C-alpha cells in the first residue's frame, strides 16, 4: 500500500493530476499507520500477522 501510494503521488505530481496526488497521500498515510501498528505487535483487523 505504501509503494502504490508513493507511485500515485509521484505520478500525480508529474502529470499535474491532483486526484492522483490526493489518493497517493491517503494510501501512504494509511499504509504507514498499518505498518507502524503491525511493527509494534498490535493486532490489525483482528490479526496479528498478515500473510
C-alpha distance matrix in Angstrom:
0.0 3.8 5.5 5.2 6.0 8.6 9.9 10.5 12.0 14.2 15.3 16.1 18.2 19.9 20.7 21.6 19.7 18.9 16.9 14.2 14.4 14.2 11.2 9.4 10.8 9.9 6.1 6.9 9.3 7.9 5.3 8.5 10.7 9.5 9.6 13.0 14.3 13.7 15.3 18.3 18.9 18.4 17.7 14.7 15.7 18.8 17.5 17.7 15.8 13.2 14.2
3.8 0.0 3.8 5.5 5.1 6.2 8.7 9.9 10.4 12.3 14.2 15.1 16.5 18.3 19.8 20.6 19.2 18.3 17.0 14.1 13.4 13.6 11.4 8.7 9.4 9.6 6.4 4.9 7.9 8.0 5.0 6.7 9.9 9.8 8.9 11.8 14.0 13.8 14.5 17.6 18.8 18.8 18.9 16.2 17.8 20.9 19.4 19.0 17.3 15.3 16.4
5.5 3.8 0.0 3.8 5.4 5.1 6.2 8.6 9.8 10.7 12.3 14.1 15.5 16.5 18.1 19.5 18.4 18.3 17.2 13.8 13.6 14.7 12.4 9.3 11.1 12.1 8.8 7.8 11.3 11.6 8.8 10.4 13.7 13.3 12.1 15.1 17.4 16.7 17.2 20.5 21.7 22.0 21.9 19.3 20.8 23.7 22.0 21.5 19.3 17.0 17.3
5.2 5.5 3.8 0.0 3.8 5.4 5.1 6.1 8.5 9.9 10.5 12.0 14.2 15.3 16.1 17.5 15.9 15.9 14.3 10.9 11.5 12.5 9.7 7.2 10.0 10.6 7.3 7.9 11.5 11.4 9.4 11.9 14.8 14.3 14.0 17.2 19.0 18.5 19.6 22.8 23.7 23.4 22.9 19.9 20.7 23.9 22.5 22.7 20.7 17.9 18.2
6.0 5.1 5.4 3.8 0.0 3.8 5.5 5.2 6.0 8.6 9.8 10.3 12.2 14.2 15.1 15.8 14.2 13.4 12.1 9.1 8.7 9.4 7.1 4.0 6.3 7.3 4.7 4.8 8.4 9.2 8.1 10.1 12.9 13.3 13.4 16.0 18.0 18.2 19.2 22.0 23.4 22.8 22.7 19.6 20.6 24.0 23.1 23.1 21.6 19.2 20.2
8.6 6.2 5.1 5.4 3.8 0.0 3.8 5.5 5.0 6.2 8.5 9.8 10.6 12.2 14.1 15.0 14.3 14.0 13.6 10.3 9.2 11.0 9.8 6.0 7.7 10.0 8.1 6.6 10.2 11.9 10.3 11.2 14.6 15.4 14.7 16.9 19.5 19.7 20.0 22.9 24.7 24.6 24.9 22.1 23.5 26.8 25.5 25.1 23.4 21.3 22.0
9.9 8.7 6.2 5.1 5.5 3.8 0.0 3.8 5.4 5.2 6.1 8.5 10.0 10.5 11.9 13.7 12.9 13.6 13.1 9.3 9.5 11.9 10.3 7.2 10.1 12.2 10.1 9.7 13.5 14.6 13.1 14.6 17.8 18.2 17.6 20.2 22.6 22.4 22.9 26.1 27.5 27.4 27.3 24.4 25.4 28.7 27.4 27.3 25.2 22.7 22.9
10.5 9.9 8.6 6.1 5.2 5.5 3.8 0.0 3.8 5.5 5.0 5.9 8.5 9.8 10.2 11.4 9.9 10.2 9.4 5.6 6.4 8.7 7.1 4.7 8.2 10.1 8.8 9.5 12.8 13.9 13.3 15.2 17.9 18.5 18.6 21.1 23.1 23.4 24.3 27.2 28.5 28.0 27.7 24.5 25.1 28.6 27.8 28.1 26.4 23.7 24.2
12.0 10.4 9.8 8.5 6.0 5.0 5.4 3.8 0.0 3.8 5.5 5.1 6.2 8.6 10.0 10.3 9.5 9.1 9.4 6.2 4.5 7.4 7.4 4.4 6.3 9.4 9.2 8.6 11.6 13.6 13.4 14.4 17.2 18.5 18.5 20.4 22.8 23.5 24.1 26.7 28.5 27.9 28.1 25.0 26.1 29.6 28.9 28.9 27.5 25.2 26.1
14.2 12.3 10.7 9.9 8.6 6.2 5.2 5.5 3.8 0.0 3.8 5.4 5.2 6.1 8.5 9.7 10.1 10.8 11.8 8.6 7.4 10.8 11.0 8.0 9.9 13.1 12.5 11.6 14.8 16.9 16.1 16.9 20.0 21.2 20.7 22.7 25.3 25.8 26.0 28.8 30.7 30.5 30.8 27.9 29.1 32.5 31.5 31.2 29.5 27.2 27.8
15.3 14.2 12.3 10.5 9.8 8.5 6.1 5.0 5.5 3.8 0.0 3.8 5.4 5.1 5.8 7.9 7.9 9.7 10.3 7.0 7.5 11.0 10.8 8.9 11.6 14.3 13.6 13.7 16.9 18.5 17.9 19.3 22.3 23.1 23.0 25.3 27.6 27.9 28.5 31.4 33.0 32.6 32.5 29.4 30.1 33.6 32.7 32.8 31.0 28.3 28.7
16.1 15.1 14.1 12.0 10.3 9.8 8.5 5.9 5.1 5.4 3.8 0.0 3.8 5.6 5.4 5.5 4.8 5.9 7.1 4.6 4.5 8.2 8.9 7.9 10.0 12.7 13.0 13.4 16.0 17.8 18.0 19.3 21.8 23.1 23.4 25.4 27.5 28.3 29.1 31.7 33.3 32.6 32.6 29.3 29.9 33.6 33.0 33.3 31.9 29.3 30.1
18.2 16.5 15.5 14.2 12.2 10.6 10.0 8.5 6.2 5.2 5.4 3.8 0.0 3.8 5.7 5.2 6.7 7.4 9.9 8.0 6.3 10.0 11.6 10.0 11.1 14.4 15.1 14.6 17.0 19.4 19.5 20.1 22.8 24.5 24.5 26.1 28.6 29.5 29.9 32.3 34.4 33.9 34.2 31.1 32.1 35.7 35.1 35.1 33.7 31.4 32.2
19.9 18.3 16.5 15.3 14.2 12.2 10.5 9.8 8.6 6.1 5.1 5.6 3.8 0.0 3.8 5.6 8.0 10.1 12.3 10.1 9.5 13.3 14.3 12.6 14.4 17.6 17.7 17.2 20.0 22.3 21.9 22.7 25.7 27.1 26.7 28.6 31.2 31.8 32.0 34.8 36.7 36.4 36.7 33.6 34.6 38.1 37.2 37.2 35.5 33.0 33.4
20.7 19.8 18.1 16.1 15.1 14.1 11.9 10.2 10.0 8.5 5.8 5.4 5.7 3.8 0.0 3.8 5.5 8.7 10.6 9.0 9.6 13.1 13.9 13.1 15.3 18.0 18.2 18.6 21.3 23.1 23.1 24.4 27.1 28.2 28.3 30.4 32.7 33.3 33.9 36.6 38.3 37.8 37.7 34.4 35.0 38.6 37.9 38.2 36.6 33.9 34.2
21.6 20.6 19.5 17.5 15.8 15.0 13.7 11.4 10.3 9.7 7.9 5.5 5.2 5.6 3.8 0.0 3.8 6.2 9.1 8.6 8.5 11.5 13.3 13.0 14.5 17.1 18.1 18.5 20.6 22.7 23.3 24.3 26.7 28.2 28.6 30.4 32.6 33.6 34.3 36.7 38.5 37.7 37.7 34.4 35.0 38.7 38.3 38.7 37.4 34.8 35.6
19.7 19.2 18.4 15.9 14.2 14.3 12.9 9.9 9.5 10.1 7.9 4.8 6.7 8.0 5.5 3.8 0.0 3.8 5.6 5.7 6.7 9.1 10.5 11.0 12.9 14.8 15.9 16.9 19.0 20.6 21.4 22.9 25.0 26.3 27.1 29.0 30.9 31.9 32.9 35.3 36.9 35.8 35.5 32.1 32.3 36.1 35.9 36.6 35.3 32.7 33.5
18.9 18.3 18.3 15.9 13.4 14.0 13.6 10.2 9.1 10.8 9.7 5.9 7.4 10.1 8.7 6.2 3.8 0.0 3.8 5.4 4.9 6.2 8.6 9.7 10.6 12.4 14.2 15.2 16.6 18.4 19.8 21.0 22.7 24.4 25.5 27.0 28.8 30.2 31.3 33.3 35.0 33.7 33.6 30.2 30.5 34.2 34.3 35.0 34.1 31.7 32.9
16.9 17.0 17.2 14.3 12.1 13.6 13.1 9.4 9.4 11.8 10.3 7.1 9.9 12.3 10.6 9.1 5.6 3.8 0.0 3.8 5.4 5.2 6.2 8.5 10.0 10.7 12.3 14.2 15.5 16.6 18.1 19.9 21.3 22.6 24.0 25.9 27.2 28.4 30.0 32.0 33.4 31.9 31.4 27.8 27.7 31.5 31.8 32.7 31.9 29.3 30.5
14.2 14.1 13.8 10.9 9.1 10.3 9.3 5.6 6.2 8.6 7.0 4.6 8.0 10.1 9.0 8.6 5.7 5.4 3.8 0.0 3.8 5.5 5.1 5.9 8.5 9.9 10.4 12.0 14.2 15.3 16.1 18.0 19.9 20.9 21.9 24.0 25.6 26.5 27.8 30.2 31.6 30.4 30.0 26.5 26.7 30.4 30.2 31.0 29.7 27.0 28.0
14.4 13.4 13.6 11.5 8.7 9.2 9.5 6.4 4.5 7.4 7.5 4.5 6.3 9.5 9.6 8.5 6.7 4.9 5.4 3.8 0.0 3.8 5.5 5.1 6.2 8.7 10.0 10.5 12.3 14.3 15.2 16.4 18.4 20.0 20.8 22.4 24.4 25.6 26.5 28.7 30.5 29.4 29.5 26.2 26.8 30.5 30.3 30.7 29.7 27.4 28.6
14.2 13.6 14.7 12.5 9.4 11.0 11.9 8.7 7.4 10.8 11.0 8.2 10.0 13.3 13.1 11.5 9.1 6.2 5.2 5.5 3.8 0.0 3.8 5.4 5.2 6.2 8.6 9.9 10.7 12.3 14.1 15.4 16.7 18.4 19.8 21.2 22.7 24.3 25.6 27.5 29.1 27.6 27.5 24.1 24.5 28.3 28.5 29.1 28.5 26.3 27.9
11.2 11.4 12.4 9.7 7.1 9.8 10.3 7.1 7.4 11.0 10.8 8.9 11.6 14.3 13.9 13.3 10.5 8.6 6.2 5.1 5.5 3.8 0.0 3.8 5.5 5.1 6.1 8.5 10.0 10.6 12.0 14.1 15.4 16.5 17.9 19.9 21.2 22.3 23.9 26.0 27.2 25.8 25.3 21.8 21.9 25.7 25.8 26.6 25.7 23.3 24.7
9.4 8.7 9.3 7.2 4.0 6.0 7.2 4.7 4.4 8.0 8.9 7.9 10.0 12.6 13.1 13.0 11.0 9.7 8.5 5.9 5.1 5.4 3.8 0.0 3.8 5.5 5.2 6.1 8.6 10.0 10.4 12.1 14.3 15.4 16.1 18.1 19.9 20.8 22.0 24.4 25.9 24.9 24.8 21.5 22.2 25.9 25.4 25.8 24.6 22.3 23.6
10.8 9.4 11.1 10.0 6.3 7.7 10.1 8.2 6.3 9.9 11.6 10.0 11.1 14.4 15.3 14.5 12.9 10.6 10.0 8.5 6.2 5.2 5.5 3.8 0.0 3.8 5.5 5.1 6.2 8.6 9.8 10.5 12.3 14.3 15.1 16.5 18.3 19.9 20.8 22.8 24.6 23.5 23.8 20.7 21.8 25.4 25.2 25.3 24.6 22.8 24.6
9.9 9.6 12.1 10.6 7.3 10.0 12.2 10.1 9.4 13.1 14.3 12.7 14.4 17.6 18.0 17.1 14.8 12.4 10.7 9.9 8.7 6.2 5.1 5.5 3.8 0.0 3.8 5.4 5.2 6.1 8.4 9.9 10.7 12.3 14.0 15.5 16.6 18.3 19.8 21.5 23.0 21.4 21.3 18.0 18.7 22.3 22.5 23.0 22.7 20.8 22.8
6.1 6.4 8.8 7.3 4.7 8.1 10.1 8.8 9.2 12.5 13.6 13.0 15.1 17.7 18.2 18.1 15.9 14.2 12.3 10.4 10.0 8.6 6.1 5.2 5.5 3.8 0.0 3.8 5.5 5.2 5.9 8.4 9.9 10.5 11.8 14.1 15.3 16.2 17.8 20.1 21.2 20.0 19.7 16.3 17.1 20.7 20.3 20.8 19.9 17.7 19.5
6.9 4.9 7.8 7.9 4.8 6.6 9.7 9.5 8.6 11.6 13.7 13.4 14.6 17.2 18.6 18.5 16.9 15.2 14.2 12.0 10.5 9.9 8.5 6.1 5.1 5.4 3.8 0.0 3.8 5.6 5.2 6.0 8.6 10.0 10.3 12.1 14.2 15.2 16.1 18.4 20.1 19.3 19.7 16.8 18.3 21.7 21.0 20.8 19.9 18.2 20.0
9.3 7.9 11.3 11.5 8.4 10.2 13.5 12.8 11.6 14.8 16.9 16.0 17.0 20.0 21.3 20.6 19.0 16.6 15.5 14.2 12.3 10.7 10.0 8.6 6.2 5.2 5.5 3.8 0.0 3.8 5.5 5.1 6.2 8.6 9.8 10.6 12.3 14.2 15.2 16.8 18.7 17.4 18.1 15.3 16.9 20.3 20.1 19.9 19.7 18.5 20.9
7.9 8.0 11.6 11.4 9.2 11.9 14.6 13.9 13.6 16.9 18.5 17.8 19.4 22.3 23.1 22.7 20.6 18.4 16.6 15.3 14.3 12.3 10.6 10.0 8.6 6.1 5.2 5.6 3.8 0.0 3.8 5.5 5.2 6.2 8.5 10.0 10.6 12.2 14.1 15.7 16.9 15.3 15.3 12.1 13.4 16.8 16.8 17.0 16.9 15.5 18.1
5.3 5.0 8.8 9.4 8.1 10.3 13.1 13.3 13.4 16.1 17.9 18.0 19.5 21.9 23.1 23.3 21.4 19.8 18.1 16.1 15.2 14.1 12.0 10.4 9.8 8.4 5.9 5.2 5.5 3.8 0.0 3.8 5.5 5.2 6.0 8.6 9.9 10.5 12.0 14.4 15.5 14.7 14.7 11.9 13.6 16.8 15.9 15.7 14.8 13.3 15.5
8.5 6.7 10.4 11.9 10.1 11.2 14.6 15.2 14.4 16.9 19.3 19.3 20.1 22.7 24.4 24.3 22.9 21.0 19.9 18.0 16.4 15.4 14.1 12.1 10.5 9.9 8.4 6.0 5.1 5.5 3.8 0.0 3.8 5.5 5.0 6.1 8.5 9.8 10.3 12.4 14.4 13.9 14.9 12.7 15.2 18.1 17.1 16.1 15.7 15.0 17.4
10.7 9.9 13.7 14.8 12.9 14.6 17.8 17.9 17.2 20.0 22.3 21.8 22.8 25.7 27.1 26.7 25.0 22.7 21.3 19.9 18.4 16.7 15.4 14.3 12.3 10.7 9.9 8.6 6.2 5.2 5.5 3.8 0.0 3.8 5.4 5.2 6.1 8.5 9.8 10.9 12.6 11.3 12.4 10.2 12.7 15.5 15.2 14.4 14.9 14.6 17.6
9.5 9.8 13.3 14.3 13.3 15.4 18.2 18.5 18.5 21.2 23.1 23.1 24.5 27.1 28.2 28.2 26.3 24.4 22.6 20.9 20.0 18.4 16.5 15.4 14.3 12.3 10.5 10.0 8.6 6.2 5.2 5.5 3.8 0.0 3.8 5.5 5.1 6.0 8.5 10.1 10.8 9.6 9.7 7.2 9.8 12.6 11.8 11.2 11.3 10.8 14.0
9.6 8.9 12.1 14.0 13.4 14.7 17.6 18.6 18.5 20.7 23.0 23.4 24.5 26.7 28.3 28.6 27.1 25.5 24.0 21.9 20.8 19.8 17.9 16.1 15.1 14.0 11.8 10.3 9.8 8.5 6.0 5.0 5.4 3.8 0.0 3.8 5.5 5.1 6.0 8.8 10.0 10.2 11.1 9.5 12.6 14.8 13.1 11.6 11.0 10.8 13.5
13.0 11.8 15.1 17.2 16.0 16.9 20.2 21.1 20.4 22.7 25.3 25.4 26.1 28.6 30.4 30.4 29.0 27.0 25.9 24.0 22.4 21.2 19.9 18.1 16.5 15.5 14.1 12.1 10.6 10.0 8.6 6.1 5.2 5.5 3.8 0.0 3.8 5.4 5.0 6.3 8.8 8.9 11.0 10.3 13.8 15.6 14.3 12.3 12.7 13.5 16.4
14.3 14.0 17.4 19.0 18.0 19.5 22.6 23.1 22.8 25.3 27.6 27.5 28.6 31.2 32.7 32.6 30.9 28.8 27.2 25.6 24.4 22.7 21.2 19.9 18.3 16.6 15.3 14.2 12.3 10.6 9.9 8.5 6.1 5.1 5.5 3.8 0.0 3.8 5.5 5.5 6.6 5.4 7.4 7.0 10.7 12.1 11.2 9.5 10.8 12.0 15.5
13.7 13.8 16.7 18.5 18.2 19.7 22.4 23.4 23.5 25.8 27.9 28.3 29.5 31.8 33.3 33.6 31.9 30.2 28.4 26.5 25.6 24.3 22.3 20.8 19.9 18.3 16.2 15.2 14.2 12.2 10.5 9.8 8.5 6.0 5.1 5.4 3.8 0.0 3.8 5.5 5.2 5.6 6.7 6.8 10.4 11.3 9.4 7.0 7.4 8.9 12.1
15.3 14.5 17.2 19.6 19.2 20.0 22.9 24.3 24.1 26.0 28.5 29.1 29.9 32.0 33.9 34.3 32.9 31.3 30.0 27.8 26.5 25.6 23.9 22.0 20.8 19.8 17.8 16.1 15.2 14.1 12.0 10.3 9.8 8.5 6.0 5.0 5.5 3.8 0.0 3.8 5.4 7.5 9.8 10.5 14.2 14.9 12.7 9.7 9.8 11.6 14.3
18.3 17.6 20.5 22.8 22.0 22.9 26.1 27.2 26.7 28.8 31.4 31.7 32.3 34.8 36.6 36.7 35.3 33.3 32.0 30.2 28.7 27.5 26.0 24.4 22.8 21.5 20.1 18.4 16.8 15.7 14.4 12.4 10.9 10.1 8.8 6.3 5.5 5.5 3.8 0.0 3.8 5.7 9.1 10.7 14.5 14.7 13.1 10.0 11.4 13.9 16.9
18.9 18.8 21.7 23.7 23.4 24.7 27.5 28.5 28.5 30.7 33.0 33.3 34.4 36.7 38.3 38.5 36.9 35.0 33.4 31.6 30.5 29.1 27.2 25.9 24.6 23.0 21.2 20.1 18.7 16.9 15.5 14.4 12.6 10.8 10.0 8.8 6.6 5.2 5.4 3.8 0.0 3.8 6.4 8.9 12.4 11.9 10.0 6.7 8.6 11.7 14.7
18.4 18.8 22.0 23.4 22.8 24.6 27.4 28.0 27.9 30.5 32.6 32.6 33.9 36.4 37.8 37.7 35.8 33.7 31.9 30.4 29.4 27.6 25.8 24.9 23.5 21.4 20.0 19.3 17.4 15.3 14.7 13.9 11.3 9.6 10.2 8.9 5.4 5.6 7.5 5.7 3.8 0.0 3.8 6.3 9.7 9.3 8.6 6.5 9.4 11.9 15.4
17.7 18.9 21.9 22.9 22.7 24.9 27.3 27.7 28.1 30.8 32.5 32.6 34.2 36.7 37.7 37.7 35.5 33.6 31.4 30.0 29.5 27.5 25.3 24.8 23.8 21.3 19.7 19.7 18.1 15.3 14.7 14.9 12.4 9.7 11.1 11.0 7.4 6.7 9.8 9.1 6.4 3.8 0.0 3.8 6.5 5.6 5.0 4.1 7.5 9.6 13.2
14.7 16.2 19.3 19.9 19.6 22.1 24.4 24.5 25.0 27.9 29.4 29.3 31.1 33.6 34.4 34.4 32.1 30.2 27.8 26.5 26.2 24.1 21.8 21.5 20.7 18.0 16.3 16.8 15.3 12.1 11.9 12.7 10.2 7.2 9.5 10.3 7.0 6.8 10.5 10.7 8.9 6.3 3.8 0.0 3.8 5.4 5.5 6.2 8.1 8.7 12.4
15.7 17.8 20.8 20.7 20.6 23.5 25.4 25.1 26.1 29.1 30.1 29.9 32.1 34.6 35.0 35.0 32.3 30.5 27.7 26.7 26.8 24.5 21.9 22.2 21.8 18.7 17.1 18.3 16.9 13.4 13.6 15.2 12.7 9.8 12.6 13.8 10.7 10.4 14.2 14.5 12.4 9.7 6.5 3.8 0.0 3.8 5.5 8.2 9.8 9.5 12.9
18.8 20.9 23.7 23.9 24.0 26.8 28.7 28.6 29.6 32.5 33.6 33.6 35.7 38.1 38.6 38.7 36.1 34.2 31.5 30.4 30.5 28.3 25.7 25.9 25.4 22.3 20.7 21.7 20.3 16.8 16.8 18.1 15.5 12.6 14.8 15.6 12.1 11.3 14.9 14.7 11.9 9.3 5.6 5.4 3.8 0.0 3.8 6.8 9.3 10.0 13.2
17.5 19.4 22.0 22.5 23.1 25.5 27.4 27.8 28.9 31.5 32.7 33.0 35.1 37.2 37.9 38.3 35.9 34.3 31.8 30.2 30.3 28.5 25.8 25.4 25.2 22.5 20.3 21.0 20.1 16.8 15.9 17.1 15.2 11.8 13.1 14.3 11.2 9.4 12.7 13.1 10.0 8.6 5.0 5.5 5.5 3.8 0.0 3.7 5.5 6.7 9.9
17.7 19.0 21.5 22.7 23.1 25.1 27.3 28.1 28.9 31.2 32.8 33.3 35.1 37.2 38.2 38.7 36.6 35.0 32.7 31.0 30.7 29.1 26.6 25.8 25.3 23.0 20.8 20.8 19.9 17.0 15.7 16.1 14.4 11.2 11.6 12.3 9.5 7.0 9.7 10.0 6.7 6.5 4.1 6.2 8.2 6.8 3.7 0.0 3.8 6.9 10.0
15.8 17.3 19.3 20.7 21.6 23.4 25.2 26.4 27.5 29.5 31.0 31.9 33.7 35.5 36.6 37.4 35.3 34.1 31.9 29.7 29.7 28.5 25.7 24.6 24.6 22.7 19.9 19.9 19.7 16.9 14.8 15.7 14.9 11.3 11.0 12.7 10.8 7.4 9.8 11.4 8.6 9.4 7.5 8.1 9.8 9.3 5.5 3.8 0.0 3.8 6.5
13.2 15.3 17.0 17.9 19.2 21.3 22.7 23.7 25.2 27.2 28.3 29.3 31.4 33.0 33.9 34.8 32.7 31.7 29.3 27.0 27.4 26.3 23.3 22.3 22.8 20.8 17.7 18.2 18.5 15.5 13.3 15.0 14.6 10.8 10.8 13.5 12.0 8.9 11.6 13.9 11.7 11.9 9.6 8.7 9.5 10.0 6.7 6.9 3.8 0.0 3.8
14.2 16.4 17.3 18.2 20.2 22.0 22.9 24.2 26.1 27.8 28.7 30.1 32.2 33.4 34.2 35.6 33.5 32.9 30.5 28.0 28.6 27.9 24.7 23.6 24.6 22.8 19.5 20.0 20.9 18.1 15.5 17.4 17.6 14.0 13.5 16.4 15.5 12.1 14.3 16.9 14.7 15.4 13.2 12.4 12.9 13.2 9.9 10.0 6.5 3.8 0.0
